[in-house]
Amino acid sequence: GQESTEDGMFTLREVECLGACANAPMIQMNDDYYECLTPKSVVELIEACKKGNPPPMGKWGSLPMNGQVSCEGPLGKTSLFEVPEGCPVREEGFDGKVDPASVKEHMAY
């Protein structure tokens, strides 16, 4: 279901996934996404949009509403400080036949 404001300016519709698990809760307004929301920042966002003054977009679109620049937490990056090594590739290649009991071996785990 969905609900609209009396003036028709906003319609609320629940959807399953907007692809922002790390920055949830979030909403989509037209083509823009607003992430890392609180009850207070949602009201601020709606009020700004009512006035025709939505928050500015960043290089890749909407910025998280809590001031973050990406999905990094408030303490910044906490993992993946180095580029991880890739999975080893078997020298003999892959013949397309996999015994389910040996999947981990074939997947280079």
Chimera marker file (.cmm) of the C-alpha trace (Angstrom):
<marker_set name="trace">
<marker id="1" x="0.000" y="0.000" z="0.000" r="1" g="1" b="0" radius="0.5"/>
<marker id="2" x="0.874" y="3.635" z="-0.114" r="1" g="1" b="0" radius="0.5"/>
<marker id="3" x="-0.226" y="6.897" z="1.456" r="1" g="1" b="0" radius="0.5"/>
<marker id="4" x="0.000" y="10.451" z="0.110" r="1" g="1" b="0" radius="0.5"/>
<marker id="5" x="0.009" y="13.790" z="1.862" r="1" g="1" b="0" radius="0.5"/>
<marker id="6" x="-3.126" y="15.912" z="1.418" r="1" g="1" b="0" radius="0.5"/>
<marker id="7" x="-1.302" y="18.249" z="-0.973" r="1" g="1" b="0" radius="0.5"/>
<marker id="8" x="-0.039" y="15.285" z="-3.044" r="1" g="1" b="0" radius="0.5"/>
<marker id="9" x="3.566" y="16.419" z="-2.693" r="1" g="1" b="0" radius="0.5"/>
<marker id="10" x="4.753" y="13.239" z="-0.975" r="1" g="1" b="0" radius="0.5"/>
<marker id="11" x="3.707" y="9.617" z="-1.307" r="1" g="1" b="0" radius="0.5"/>
<marker id="12" x="4.956" y="6.966" z="1.082" r="1" g="1" b="0" radius="0.5"/>
<marker id="13" x="5.462" y="3.527" z="-0.415" r="1" g="1" b="0" radius="0.5"/>
<marker id="14" x="7.229" y="0.630" z="1.291" r="1" g="1" b="0" radius="0.5"/>
<marker id="15" x="9.662" y="-1.351" z="-0.866" r="1" g="1" b="0" radius="0.5"/>
<marker id="16" x="11.777" y="-4.401" z="-0.123" r="1" g="1" b="0" radius="0.5"/>
<marker id="17" x="15.335" y="-3.283" z="-0.926" r="1" g="1" b="0" radius="0.5"/>
<marker id="18" x="17.058" y="-0.085" z="-1.975" r="1" g="1" b="0" radius="0.5"/>
<marker id="19" x="20.571" y="-1.523" z="-1.654" r="1" g="1" b="0" radius="0.5"/>
<marker id="20" x="21.854" y="0.498" z="1.298" r="1" g="1" b="0" radius="0.5"/>
<marker id="21" x="22.174" y="-2.041" z="4.098" r="1" g="1" b="0" radius="0.5"/>
<marker id="22" x="25.309" y="-0.405" z="5.480" r="1" g="1" b="0" radius="0.5"/>
<marker id="23" x="23.665" y="3.027" z="5.549" r="1" g="1" b="0" radius="0.5"/>
<marker id="24" x="20.135" y="2.109" z="6.636" r="1" g="1" b="0" radius="0.5"/>
<marker id="25" x="17.648" y="3.419" z="7.386" r="1" g="1" b="0" radius="0.5"/>
<marker id="26" x="17.217" y="5.251" z="4.099" r="1" g="1" b="0" radius="0.5"/>
<marker id="27" x="14.577" y="6.582" z="1.741" r="1" g="1" b="0" radius="0.5"/>
<marker id="28" x="14.335" y="7.322" z="-1.958" r="1" g="1" b="0" radius="0.5"/>
<marker id="29" x="12.806" y="10.587" z="-3.157" r="1" g="1" b="0" radius="0.5"/>
<marker id="30" x="12.342" y="10.523" z="-6.915" r="1" g="1" b="0" radius="0.5"/>
<marker id="31" x="15.826" y="9.590" z="-8.213" r="1" g="1" b="0" radius="0.5"/>
<marker id="32" x="17.701" y="10.593" z="-5.047" r="1" g="1" b="0" radius="0.5"/>
<marker id="33" x="18.577" y="8.403" z="-2.069" r="1" g="1" b="0" radius="0.5"/>
<marker id="34" x="18.997" y="9.673" z="1.480" r="1" g="1" b="0" radius="0.5"/>
<marker id="35" x="20.790" y="7.395" z="3.918" r="1" g="1" b="0" radius="0.5"/>
<marker id="36" x="21.733" y="7.138" z="7.609" r="1" g="1" b="0" radius="0.5"/>
<marker id="37" x="18.441" y="8.686" z="8.656" r="1" g="1" b="0" radius="0.5"/>
<marker id="38" x="17.001" y="9.356" z="12.082" r="1" g="1" b="0" radius="0.5"/>
<marker id="39" x="13.426" y="10.421" z="12.872" r="1" g="1" b="0" radius="0.5"/>
<marker id="40" x="14.740" y="13.985" z="13.214" r="1" g="1" b="0" radius="0.5"/>
<marker id="41" x="16.694" y="13.979" z="9.929" r="1" g="1" b="0" radius="0.5"/>
<marker id="42" x="13.656" y="12.611" z="8.031" r="1" g="1" b="0" radius="0.5"/>
<marker id="43" x="11.580" y="15.577" z="9.229" r="1" g="1" b="0" radius="0.5"/>
<marker id="44" x="14.433" y="17.958" z="8.306" r="1" g="1" b="0" radius="0.5"/>
<marker id="45" x="14.709" y="16.350" z="4.852" r="1" g="1" b="0" radius="0.5"/>
<marker id="46" x="10.979" y="16.591" z="4.175" r="1" g="1" b="0" radius="0.5"/>
<marker id="47" x="10.850" y="20.206" z="5.359" r="1" g="1" b="0" radius="0.5"/>
<marker id="48" x="13.820" y="21.107" z="3.126" r="1" g="1" b="0" radius="0.5"/>
<marker id="49" x="12.191" y="19.411" z="0.122" r="1" g="1" b="0" radius="0.5"/>
<marker id="50" x="8.892" y="21.217" z="0.790" r="1" g="1" b="0" radius="0.5"/>
<marker id="51" x="10.812" y="24.488" z="0.509" r="1" g="1" b="0" radius="0.5"/>
<marker id="52" x="12.451" y="23.335" z="-2.751" r="1" g="1" b="0" radius="0.5"/>
<marker id="53" x="15.845" y="23.150" z="-1.069" r="1" g="1" b="0" radius="0.5"/>
<marker id="54" x="16.825" y="19.458" z="-0.773" r="1" g="1" b="0" radius="0.5"/>
<marker id="55" x="20.291" y="18.604" z="0.577" r="1" g="1" b="0" radius="0.5"/>
<marker id="56" x="23.057" y="18.788" z="-2.037" r="1" g="1" b="0" radius="0.5"/>
<marker id="57" x="24.135" y="15.695" z="-3.946" r="1" g="1" b="0" radius="0.5"/>
<marker id="58" x="27.695" y="14.425" z="-3.708" r="1" g="1" b="0" radius="0.5"/>
<marker id="59" x="29.898" y="13.114" z="-6.484" r="1" g="1" b="0" radius="0.5"/>
<marker id="60" x="28.013" y="9.799" z="-6.599" r="1" g="1" b="0" radius="0.5"/>
<marker id="61" x="24.571" y="11.092" z="-5.634" r="1" g="1" b="0" radius="0.5"/>
<marker id="62" x="22.936" y="11.623" z="-2.281" r="1" g="1" b="0" radius="0.5"/>
<marker id="63" x="25.171" y="11.968" z="0.743" r="1" g="1" b="0" radius="0.5"/>
<marker id="64" x="24.423" y="10.133" z="4.006" r="1" g="1" b="0" radius="0.5"/>
<marker id="65" x="22.358" y="12.452" z="6.200" r="1" g="1" b="0" radius="0.5"/>
<marker id="66" x="24.686" y="12.027" z="9.190" r="1" g="1" b="0" radius="0.5"/>
<marker id="67" x="27.661" y="13.684" z="7.503" r="1" g="1" b="0" radius="0.5"/>
<marker id="68" x="29.484" y="10.502" z="6.482" r="1" g="1" b="0" radius="0.5"/>
<marker id="69" x="31.132" y="10.560" z="3.076" r="1" g="1" b="0" radius="0.5"/>
<marker id="70" x="30.555" y="6.866" z="2.354" r="1" g="1" b="0" radius="0.5"/>
<marker id="71" x="29.356" y="3.744" z="4.137" r="1" g="1" b="0" radius="0.5"/>
<marker id="72" x="32.304" y="3.962" z="6.544" r="1" g="1" b="0" radius="0.5"/>
<marker id="73" x="31.274" y="4.261" z="10.162" r="1" g="1" b="0" radius="0.5"/>
<marker id="74" x="31.946" y="7.296" z="12.380" r="1" g="1" b="0" radius="0.5"/>
<marker id="75" x="35.427" y="5.972" z="13.205" r="1" g="1" b="0" radius="0.5"/>
<marker id="76" x="36.346" y="5.736" z="9.525" r="1" g="1" b="0" radius="0.5"/>
<marker id="77" x="37.676" y="2.648" z="7.827" r="1" g="1" b="0" radius="0.5"/>
<marker id="78" x="37.969" y="-0.341" z="10.165" r="1" g="1" b="0" radius="0.5"/>
<marker id="79" x="38.987" y="-3.093" z="7.750" r="1" g="1" b="0" radius="0.5"/>
<marker id="80" x="40.447" y="-3.746" z="4.295" r="1" g="1" b="0" radius="0.5"/>
<marker id="81" x="43.349" y="-1.368" z="4.758" r="1" g="1" b="0" radius="0.5"/>
<marker id="82" x="45.225" y="-3.328" z="2.097" r="1" g="1" b="0" radius="0.5"/>
<marker id="83" x="44.110" y="-4.851" z="-1.182" r="1" g="1" b="0" radius="0.5"/>
<marker id="84" x="43.394" y="-8.522" z="-0.359" r="1" g="1" b="0" radius="0.5"/>
<marker id="85" x="45.171" y="-11.218" z="-2.286" r="1" g="1" b="0" radius="0.5"/>
<marker id="86" x="43.030" y="-12.976" z="-4.846" r="1" g="1" b="0" radius="0.5"/>
<marker id="87" x="42.130" y="-16.640" z="-4.708" r="1" g="1" b="0" radius="0.5"/>
<marker id="88" x="44.820" y="-18.925" z="-6.046" r="1" g="1" b="0" radius="0.5"/>
<marker id="89" x="44.158" y="-20.262" z="-9.536" r="1" g="1" b="0" radius="0.5"/>
<marker id="90" x="44.726" y="-23.952" z="-10.114" r="1" g="1" b="0" radius="0.5"/>
<marker id="91" x="47.563" y="-24.502" z="-12.548" r="1" g="1" b="0" radius="0.5"/>
<marker id="92" x="45.750" y="-27.369" z="-14.246" r="1" g="1" b="0" radius="0.5"/>
<marker id="93" x="42.700" y="-25.207" z="-15.034" r="1" g="1" b="0" radius="0.5"/>
<marker id="94" x="39.112" y="-26.382" z="-14.741" r="1" g="1" b="0" radius="0.5"/>
<marker id="95" x="37.540" y="-29.184" z="-16.738" r="1" g="1" b="0" radius="0.5"/>
<marker id="96" x="33.928" y="-28.283" z="-15.845" r="1" g="1" b="0" radius="0.5"/>
<marker id="97" x="33.346" y="-31.425" z="-13.788" r="1" g="1" b="0" radius="0.5"/>
<marker id="98" x="32.898" y="-30.886" z="-10.061" r="1" g="1" b="0" radius="0.5"/>
<marker id="99" x="32.189" y="-33.517" z="-7.451" r="1" g="1" b="0" radius="0.5"/>
<marker id="100" x="29.914" y="-31.808" z="-4.861" r="1" g="1" b="0" radius="0.5"/>
<marker id="101" x="32.034" y="-33.296" z="-2.068" r="1" g="1" b="0" radius="0.5"/>
<marker id="102" x="35.070" y="-31.364" z="-3.325" r="1" g="1" b="0" radius="0.5"/>
<marker id="103" x="33.487" y="-27.967" z="-4.062" r="1" g="1" b="0" radius="0.5"/>
<marker id="104" x="35.703" y="-26.119" z="-1.579" r="1" g="1" b="0" radius="0.5"/>
<marker id="105" x="38.812" y="-27.481" z="-3.257" r="1" g="1" b="0" radius="0.5"/>
<marker id="106" x="37.535" y="-26.475" z="-6.687" r="1" g="1" b="0" radius="0.5"/>
<marker id="107" x="36.602" y="-23.020" z="-5.433" r="1" g="1" b="0" radius="0.5"/>
<marker id="108" x="40.162" y="-22.583" z="-4.093" r="1" g="1" b="0" radius="0.5"/>
<marker id="109" x="39.094" y="-22.388" z="-0.431" r="1" g="1" b="0" radius="0.5"/>
<link id1="1" id2="2" r="1" g="1" b="0" radius="0.2"/>
<link id1="2" id2="3" r="1" g="1" b="0" radius="0.2"/>
<link id1="3" id2="4" r="1" g="1" b="0" radius="0.2"/>
<link id1="4" id2="5" r="1" g="1" b="0" radius="0.2"/>
<link id1="5" id2="6" r="1" g="1" b="0" radius="0.2"/>
<link id1="6" id2="7" r="1" g="1" b="0" radius="0.2"/>
<link id1="7" id2="8" r="1" g="1" b="0" radius="0.2"/>
<link id1="8" id2="9" r="1" g="1" b="0" radius="0.2"/>
<link id1="9" id2="10" r="1" g="1" b="0" radius="0.2"/>
<link id1="10" id2="11" r="1" g="1" b="0" radius="0.2"/>
<link id1="11" id2="12" r="1" g="1" b="0" radius="0.2"/>
<link id1="12" id2="13" r="1" g="1" b="0" radius="0.2"/>
<link id1="13" id2="14" r="1" g="1" b="0" radius="0.2"/>
<link id1="14" id2="15" r="1" g="1" b="0" radius="0.2"/>
<link id1="15" id2="16" r="1" g="1" b="0" radius="0.2"/>
<link id1="16" id2="17" r="1" g="1" b="0" radius="0.2"/>
<link id1="17" id2="18" r="1" g="1" b="0" radius="0.2"/>
<link id1="18" id2="19" r="1" g="1" b="0" radius="0.2"/>
<link id1="19" id2="20" r="1" g="1" b="0" radius="0.2"/>
<link id1="20" id2="21" r="1" g="1" b="0" radius="0.2"/>
<link id1="21" id2="22" r="1" g="1" b="0" radius="0.2"/>
<link id1="22" id2="23" r="1" g="1" b="0" radius="0.2"/>
<link id1="23" id2="24" r="1" g="1" b="0" radius="0.2"/>
<link id1="24" id2="25" r="1" g="1" b="0" radius="0.2"/>
<link id1="25" id2="26" r="1" g="1" b="0" radius="0.2"/>
<link id1="26" id2="27" r="1" g="1" b="0" radius="0.2"/>
<link id1="27" id2="28" r="1" g="1" b="0" radius="0.2"/>
<link id1="28" id2="29" r="1" g="1" b="0" radius="0.2"/>
<link id1="29" id2="30" r="1" g="1" b="0" radius="0.2"/>
<link id1="30" id2="31" r="1" g="1" b="0" radius="0.2"/>
<link id1="31" id2="32" r="1" g="1" b="0" radius="0.2"/>
<link id1="32" id2="33" r="1" g="1" b="0" radius="0.2"/>
<link id1="33" id2="34" r="1" g="1" b="0" radius="0.2"/>
<link id1="34" id2="35" r="1" g="1" b="0" radius="0.2"/>
<link id1="35" id2="36" r="1" g="1" b="0" radius="0.2"/>
<link id1="36" id2="37" r="1" g="1" b="0" radius="0.2"/>
<link id1="37" id2="38" r="1" g="1" b="0" radius="0.2"/>
<link id1="38" id2="39" r="1" g="1" b="0" radius="0.2"/>
<link id1="39" id2="40" r="1" g="1" b="0" radius="0.2"/>
<link id1="40" id2="41" r="1" g="1" b="0" radius="0.2"/>
<link id1="41" id2="42" r="1" g="1" b="0" radius="0.2"/>
<link id1="42" id2="43" r="1" g="1" b="0" radius="0.2"/>
<link id1="43" id2="44" r="1" g="1" b="0" radius="0.2"/>
<link id1="44" id2="45" r="1" g="1" b="0" radius="0.2"/>
<link id1="45" id2="46" r="1" g="1" b="0" radius="0.2"/>
<link id1="46" id2="47" r="1" g="1" b="0" radius="0.2"/>
<link id1="47" id2="48" r="1" g="1" b="0" radius="0.2"/>
<link id1="48" id2="49" r="1" g="1" b="0" radius="0.2"/>
<link id1="49" id2="50" r="1" g="1" b="0" radius="0.2"/>
<link id1="50" id2="51" r="1" g="1" b="0" radius="0.2"/>
<link id1="51" id2="52" r="1" g="1" b="0" radius="0.2"/>
<link id1="52" id2="53" r="1" g="1" b="0" radius="0.2"/>
<link id1="53" id2="54" r="1" g="1" b="0" radius="0.2"/>
<link id1="54" id2="55" r="1" g="1" b="0" radius="0.2"/>
<link id1="55" id2="56" r="1" g="1" b="0" radius="0.2"/>
<link id1="56" id2="57" r="1" g="1" b="0" radius="0.2"/>
<link id1="57" id2="58" r="1" g="1" b="0" radius="0.2"/>
<link id1="58" id2="59" r="1" g="1" b="0" radius="0.2"/>
<link id1="59" id2="60" r="1" g="1" b="0" radius="0.2"/>
<link id1="60" id2="61" r="1" g="1" b="0" radius="0.2"/>
<link id1="61" id2="62" r="1" g="1" b="0" radius="0.2"/>
<link id1="62" id2="63" r="1" g="1" b="0" radius="0.2"/>
<link id1="63" id2="64" r="1" g="1" b="0" radius="0.2"/>
<link id1="64" id2="65" r="1" g="1" b="0" radius="0.2"/>
<link id1="65" id2="66" r="1" g="1" b="0" radius="0.2"/>
<link id1="66" id2="67" r="1" g="1" b="0" radius="0.2"/>
<link id1="67" id2="68" r="1" g="1" b="0" radius="0.2"/>
<link id1="68" id2="69" r="1" g="1" b="0" radius="0.2"/>
<link id1="69" id2="70" r="1" g="1" b="0" radius="0.2"/>
<link id1="70" id2="71" r="1" g="1" b="0" radius="0.2"/>
<link id1="71" id2="72" r="1" g="1" b="0" radius="0.2"/>
<link id1="72" id2="73" r="1" g="1" b="0" radius="0.2"/>
<link id1="73" id2="74" r="1" g="1" b="0" radius="0.2"/>
<link id1="74" id2="75" r="1" g="1" b="0" radius="0.2"/>
<link id1="75" id2="76" r="1" g="1" b="0" radius="0.2"/>
<link id1="76" id2="77" r="1" g="1" b="0" radius="0.2"/>
<link id1="77" id2="78" r="1" g="1" b="0" radius="0.2"/>
<link id1="78" id2="79" r="1" g="1" b="0" radius="0.2"/>
<link id1="79" id2="80" r="1" g="1" b="0" radius="0.2"/>
<link id1="80" id2="81" r="1" g="1" b="0" radius="0.2"/>
<link id1="81" id2="82" r="1" g="1" b="0" radius="0.2"/>
<link id1="82" id2="83" r="1" g="1" b="0" radius="0.2"/>
<link id1="83" id2="84" r="1" g="1" b="0" radius="0.2"/>
<link id1="84" id2="85" r="1" g="1" b="0" radius="0.2"/>
<link id1="85" id2="86" r="1" g="1" b="0" radius="0.2"/>
<link id1="86" id2="87" r="1" g="1" b="0" radius="0.2"/>
<link id1="87" id2="88" r="1" g="1" b="0" radius="0.2"/>
<link id1="88" id2="89" r="1" g="1" b="0" radius="0.2"/>
<link id1="89" id2="90" r="1" g="1" b="0" radius="0.2"/>
<link id1="90" id2="91" r="1" g="1" b="0" radius="0.2"/>
<link id1="91" id2="92" r="1" g="1" b="0" radius="0.2"/>
<link id1="92" id2="93" r="1" g="1" b="0" radius="0.2"/>
<link id1="93" id2="94" r="1" g="1" b="0" radius="0.2"/>
<link id1="94" id2="95" r="1" g="1" b="0" radius="0.2"/>
<link id1="95" id2="96" r="1" g="1" b="0" radius="0.2"/>
<link id1="96" id2="97" r="1" g="1" b="0" radius="0.2"/>
<link id1="97" id2="98" r="1" g="1" b="0" radius="0.2"/>
<link id1="98" id2="99" r="1" g="1" b="0" radius="0.2"/>
<link id1="99" id2="100" r="1" g="1" b="0" radius="0.2"/>
<link id1="100" id2="101" r="1" g="1" b="0" radius="0.2"/>
<link id1="101" id2="102" r="1" g="1" b="0" radius="0.2"/>
<link id1="102" id2="103" r="1" g="1" b="0" radius="0.2"/>
<link id1="103" id2="104" r="1" g="1" b="0" radius="0.2"/>
<link id1="104" id2="105" r="1" g="1" b="0" radius="0.2"/>
<link id1="105" id2="106" r="1" g="1" b="0" radius="0.2"/>
<link id1="106" id2="107" r="1" g="1" b="0" radius="0.2"/>
<link id1="107" id2="108" r="1" g="1" b="0" radius="0.2"/>
<link id1="108" id2="109" r="1" g="1" b="0" radius="0.2"/>
</marker_set>
